[in-house]
Amino acid sequence: MKSTINISTSDILKLAFPAIIAGIAEPVISITDIAIIGNMENNSVDALAAVGLAGAFLSTIIWTLAQTKTSISSIVSKALGKDTLNKVDALIPQVIWINIALGLGVYAITVPFASFIFSLYGAQGEVLEMTASYYQLRAIGFPLTLSAFAIFGIFRGLQNTSWAMIASISGALVNVVLDILLVNGIEGWFLGMGLTGAAIASLFAQVTMLVIALFYFFNRTPFTLWIQQWKPHLQLSHHIKLTANFFLRTLAINICIYLSYRYATGYGVEEAATHAILMNIWLFFSFFIDGFANAGNAIGGKLLGSRDRESLKYLALKTNSFGVGVSITLSLMCALLYYQVGDWFTDDSAVQQLFIQTFFIILLMQPVNAVAFVYDGIFKGWGEAPYLRNLLLGVTLLLFIPTLLLFDFFGFELKAIWIAFFAWMIGRALLLHLKFKKRLDAMV
């Protein structure tokens, strides 16, 4: 057992900073859609609710299937720590092509039933029609996004998050520019395309991210996209088992998101639109903080592979400190602009008022989120998929759902949803911290 610390703060920040930029690209795309759609001249509230619902379901699918990124990152980082990277080179193309096939399959299964799916969220009338139409265009990007995420996971396993950062920034910039041009149009040139324009902008962003990811994949890694052997790699079954458990873990998360939108839509169109704004801000904060979790994911798997207890302890301390510090900073910045933030997303007075009444809960929960996300990232790097699966299912059934039902019963409406998320995150953070301490003690 090593007694010295073999990582430094700079090692963590070199991975965390690019991971932060890469991680917030997807929520920036969604937030841009929300902000521009929310300020359209016609039907902005209905359109805002539609983008929020479609975005929630897209996130459900992408987060669930993108768990292949987490499992391949864990496998690659452990191989790197053991200096056995050559033993996984045949696995890489198999994983990427499986992701592409998954994306195509999900598109083929969900698109014909889009209207039915979103009716389950409580959407109806014009909101339902707009949501289904927006989703059917955005869903074309499933294979692009999932293959890009698999490649990002490989990069993270190789202890490099800069390449994913460059790809993600480029995609986000493309999305912002095209959103501005296509949603509202250019007077004298062409008419605005509304939700259709936002969906097309997102597709071009996804193409951009994948192309850049492939450039780095072919030029900077020892791997190839071409299948070297048709026989399943020896670690493919391990990858699939990890992914399946991460699927179930993410399913628990998405149950919470589904219920939140189901209840928000039931409260009214304005409540659904407000919840869409709140959820996208929460996701932006989450992905921002998740950069430190990604650093913990990449380094944690490598350190576990080399059985380096002291460095793991240092990793947890530093990533938690940075995560909590950044989360508090973000919360304070938003607190100073508390009455202006909602105005950036909509000019509807009812939505703005609902936002002001609820936003404070999201700000209060940020430090707790940071602790939960950092430990979650480390455990992913360790390949602790069964534990994370059981934890998320447990806190969802025992904390989120009962809290939501209780506060909904007392008429808290949107506040009930976010109080439930707060309780859910407290449970995650506390249990992960205790499990981490127990795991380190076992390594003595």
Buried (B, 14 or more C-beta within 10 A) or exposed (E): EEEEEEBEEEBBBBBBBBBBBBBBBBBBBBBBBBBBBBBBEEBBBBBBBBBBBBBBBBBBBBBBBBBBBBBBBBBBBBBBBEEEBEEBBBBBBBBBBBBBEBBEEBBEEBBEEBBEBBBEBBBEEBBBBBBBBBBBBBBBBBBBBBBBBBBBBBBBBBBBBBBBBBBBBBBBBBBBBBBBBBBBBEEEEEEBBBBBBBBBBBBBBBBBBBBBBBEBBEEEBEBBEEEBEEEEBEBBEBBBBBBBBBBBBBBBBBBBBBBBBBBBBEBBBBBBBBBBBBBBBBBBBBBBBBBBBBBBBBBBBBBBBBEBBBBBBBBBEBBBBBBBEBBBEBBEEBEEEEEEBBEBBBBBEBBBEBBBEBBBBBBEBBBBBBBBBBBBBBBBBBBBBBBBBBBBBBBBEEBBBEBBEBBBEEEBBBBBBBBBBBBBBBBBBBBBBEBBEEBBEEEE
